[in-house]
Amino acid sequence: MLLSDYDYSLPEKLIAQMPADKRENSKMMVLNRKDRTISHKHFYDIVDFLDDNTLLVMNNTKVLPARLIGHKDTGAKIEVFLLKQHSHSPELLNSQCSLNNSSLSPNGRGKQQENWEVLIKPSKRVKPDTIIKISDELSVRAIKRLEENGEWLVELIFEGCNVLDVLHKNGQIPLPPYIERKIPNEDLRKLDFERYQTVYAKDEGSVAAPTAGLHFTKEILEKLENKGVELCYITLNVGLGTFRPVQCENVENHKMHSETFEICEKAAEQINRAKATGKKIVAVGTTTVRTLETAYQKYNCIKACQDHSELFIYPPYEFKVIDNLITNFHLPKSTLLMLVSALAGKDFIFKAYKEAIENKYRFFSYGDCMYIT
């Protein structure tokens, strides 16, 4: 398989810069894999496509305010993009630290340090021990450049005993680079904090949203439950690796970045019962797909676990768990475009993308979606 086979041309004006006026008002293209038909709906119509023979599986991860803007002592502006904590389990993000007298600053708040893996822009302006001041309560000290992808190991130095509190005060939602926010605007910042999260987001740990879930509202979930649709939640903390472009022309040589996931006891029971009774398993988003398919590959069933996924799904992958998929429109040459091509067939997907462009669908994170059935 060649990378160039997964390229397509997209008019820049179709890249969604803002979310739809209402989550459920996004367009939804419906692809029927059996008869190769395409129909055009809106997301609120999803209620008509799911019934009491459906298990709907969603990724309830929550996006961190992972984008930090600061300055060196020279005044140079530096952006720090948090990727993940270094050598710590994800649950430590939500834990309260224990303070002793020696860690307290004069104002009574704790001075804390945590090591993180980050991206720094511009990286060439930073050397080991460079201090980047984000605010009076948060600074970043560069420790060392990591070998892969220009990443850095840094130390966050902050006041308080919960890093999430500090990040919420000082960080921004890490929108993808194709969404441009050229002029700082507090109203836009508030909008992104609300709309770049799913309504069922729970535990913070992702640096990008599982965007297929952005279309759901609490009202739609309630309608689905009233129809007898069974709702199920898993967690995969989305990293930048999911969205990074494939660099090698031979697709099979690409290696996915590792992302942590968790399947609880209840979710495992729901999914195994659905498979045993013949319910249709509908995944919301490619991150949900990768979680379920990874777990099945590792354990030959779905079981409660905390693990990691490096699964790269591309044609002719045979899906073991999911039946149908709700997903957004993906970037050219991306692993996500390859995943949906594995499910629906590359030719059918590219036909659908061509039709989406002709019908002026909105693409990528804040854009419209498709239901592959």
N, C-alpha and C positions, 0 to 999 in steps of 0.2 A: 504494500500500500504506500502510495506517495502522498506527501503532505499537500502538494499542488492540486491533488484531486479534491481537496476539501476547501478550496478557495472560492469565494464569490464576491461580486462587486455590489456594494451597498451605498446608495446615496446618503451623504452625511446628514441630510435633513431628516432622515428616518431614524436617527439615533435619538432615543427619548432623553431629553434633558430634564424633564419634570415628570412626576408621577401623574397618572390620570386624575381627573377631578375627584372621582371616587374610586376606591380600590376595585370594586366589582364592575365598573364601567369599561374596563379594558376589553379590547377585542379578543376573541378566542377562536382560533382556527381549529377545526375538528378534523383529524385525519383518521379515516377508517382503514386499517391495515388489510382487512380481508378483501374488501371490494375496491380498494385504492381510490376512494372518493374523498373529496375535500369540501367541507362546508364552513360557512362563516357565521359565527355567533358572537355573543358577549359573555364575559365570565360569569355573570349572574345566571346564565343558562346552564351552568355546570350542575345545578340542582336537578335538571331534567335528565341528565346522563348517568347519574349514580342512583342506586337503589339499595334495598336491604340485603342484597347479595354482594355488597361491596365492603371491603376494609380499606379505609383511606389512611395512608401512612404519611406523616408529616415530620419534618425536621424542626424541633423547637429550640434550636440554638439562638442566641441573641448576639447582636453585633456590638463589639466594644467600641467606644469612642477612641479609636486607635491612632488617629492622626494628630500629631503634636507639632505646633509651630513655635520655634524659639530662636534665640540669637546667641552667637558667640560673644565673647567679651569685646571683640573688634566691631560688633554691630552687624556682622554678616548674618543674614536670615538662613536658618537651617530647618528643614522638615524632617521629623522623626516619625517613622511609620512602624508601630508595634506589630510584631508577628506572633510571638508566643513567649511565655515565660521560659527561662532556661533552667533545666534540671529540676523543675517542679511539676507536680501533678496539677491539672486544670482546676480541681476543686479548691486549691489554695487561693484562687482569685477571690472567692467569696468568703474566705475565712477571716475572722477577726484576729489580729495579731495580739500577742501578749506583750505588755509593756513593763519594763522595770524602770527604776528611778534614773539609771544612767542613760536611758534612751529618751528621756523627756527633755524637750527644749524649754526655755524660760517661760513660754506662754502656756505650758502644760500639755502641748501636743507632741506626739512621738516623732522622732526623726528616723525614717526607715530607708532601707536599701533593698532593691530587688534586681536581679539580673534578668535581662530580656534579650531576645534576638529581634533585631529591627532592620529596617531599610533606612538609610540616611541620604538625603538629597539637599545639596550636591555633596556626594561622598568625598570628592577630592579635596574639599575644604576642611575635612576632619582628620585628625590624627589621634592615636592613643592618648588618653588623658584629657582630650578636649572636653570642656564643659559647655553644654548647651542649656541656657536658662530658658525654661518655658514660662515660669511665673515665680512669684515669691515663695510658693510652696512646692514647686516641682522643678528639678533640674535633671539633666541626663549627662552622665559621664561616659565617654567612649572608652571601651576596654581594649578590644582588638577587632580587626577585620576578619571575618570568617571566610573560608576558602571559596564557598559556592555563592554565585549570583550577587556578589557585592554586598552581602549582608554583614551586619556588625553585631558584636556582643557588647551590650551597654549595661550600665547600672542606673536604675531610676532612683533618685534621691528625693524623698518627699516627706512632708509633715502630715501626721495623722496615722491611723492604724488600719486603714482599708484603702488599698490602691484604687479600687473602683470608684470610691467617692472622689478621689483626687482626679482621676481621669475624666469623670463626668463634669467636673468644674473646669478642666483645662483642655480636654481633648475635643476633637471633631469626629463626626461619623466619617469613616474612610470610603468615600464614594469612588467608584472606578474612574480612571483618568479621562474616559470619554464623556463623563458628565462634568461640565465646566462650571465652576463657581468663581468667576474672575473677581467679582467685587464682594468683599465680606458683607454679609447681610444677616442680621439676627433672626429675621423672619424665616429666611431660607434655612438657617441652621436649625431652628425649631421644627420646620417642616421635614427636614431630612432625619432628625432624631425620631420623628413619629413614623414617617412613611418608609424609611429604609429598614424597618423592622416588621416582622410578621405580627399579627394580633395575638398569636399564641406563643411568641418568643418567651423563653423562660430563663435559662442560665447563660450569662455572658461568657463568650469564649471565641467568637468568630471575628475575622477581620473583613468579611464580606457577607452579605445577606444571602440566604437560600431564596433566590428571587421569585421562584415559581409560587412560593407561599404568600407573596406580597399582595396577591389579588383577593385573598380570603378576607371576609369580615366576620365578626362574631354572629351577625344575623344569618349569613350563609351557612356557617357551621351549625347553627341551631336548626335551620331548615333541613339540613342533611341528616342530623340526628333524629329529627321528627319523622323523616322518611325511613328510618331504620338503618341508615349508613353508620357503620362502626368506625369510630375515630381512634387513631393510634399514633403515639408520638415516640420518636427516637431522637437521638442527638448526635450530630456530627459537627465538630467545630471547623468551619470553613477557613482554609488558608489561601494565601495568594497562589499557591501552586496549582490549584484547580483552574485558575484563569490565565496562567502564564502561557504564552504561545509555545507551540511545539517548534523546536529549533532544527531537528533533523529531518531531512527529506524522506528517509525511510521511517515511516510512522512507528513501526514495531520497535525501533531503537529508543523511543521516548520513555523516560522514567518519571512516574508521577511522584510528587512530594507526599510525604506521609501526613495524614490528618487523623486526629483522635475521634473516636465515636463511642457511644454508650447505648446499649439496649437494656432496658430494665426488665424485671421479671414479668410485669403485666404485658408489656409490648411483645415479648417473646411468646407468651402464651397466646395472645391474640393472633399473631402472625402464623404460628404453627397450627392453631385451630382453623384459621381461614384456609390454609393450604389443604388441611385434612378434609374439610367439608366442601371444598370446591368454590369458596368465595373468590371473587375477583380482587386481587390486591392492586390497588391504584396508588402509585408513588407520586408524591408531590415534590418534584425537583430531582435533579441529577444527584444531589448529595444523598438523598434518601435511597436512591437506586444503588449507589456505591456502598452505602452502609449495609443494606440488606444482602446484596450479592456477595460482598466481602465476607460477612458473617457466615453465609451458607457455604462458601468455598472453604472456609477454615474449619467449620464444625459439622458440615453436612446436615445442618439444621439451623434454625434460629434459636440461639440461647442467650440468656442474660449475660452480658459481658461488658467490660471496658477494654477496648482494643484500638487498633489503628488500621487505616486503609491506605494502600498504595495501588489499588486496583485500577487498571487502565482498561476501559471497555471500548472496543472498536469492532467493526465487522470482521469476521462473522460470529461474534460472541453469542452464546446461547444463554438466555436469561433463565435463572433457576427459581426466582422468587416472584418478581413483579409481572403483572399482566398488562397494565395500562400506565400511562405517564402524563402528568401535567407539567409542562415545562415552558420556559421563555424561549425567545429566539436568540441564538448564540453567535459568537464572533466567528469570522472566517478562520479556518485552520486551527480551531480550538479542539481540545479533547472532548468538550461538551457536545460539539457538533458531531463528532465521531460517535459518541455514545448514543445520541438519538438516531443516528444513521444505522447503528447496529440493531436498534429496536424496530424501526419502521422501514429500513432499506434506504441506501444512499440515494438512489435515483428518485424515490418517492419524496424523501426529505428535500432534495434540491428542487424538485417540482413545486413543493409547498412553499419553499422560501421564495422562489420566483413569483409565485402567485401572491405571496404576502407583500413583496415589494411593489407589485403592480397595483395592489389594493391599499397601498400606503399604511401598512401595519407599522407600529412603532417597535423598534428593536432594542434588545439588551435589557439591562437591569430594571429600569423604570418603564419598560415597554410592554407590549401585548404578549399573549401566550398562545400555546397550542395544547390540545388534548389529543394524545395519540391512543386510539382505542382499537 
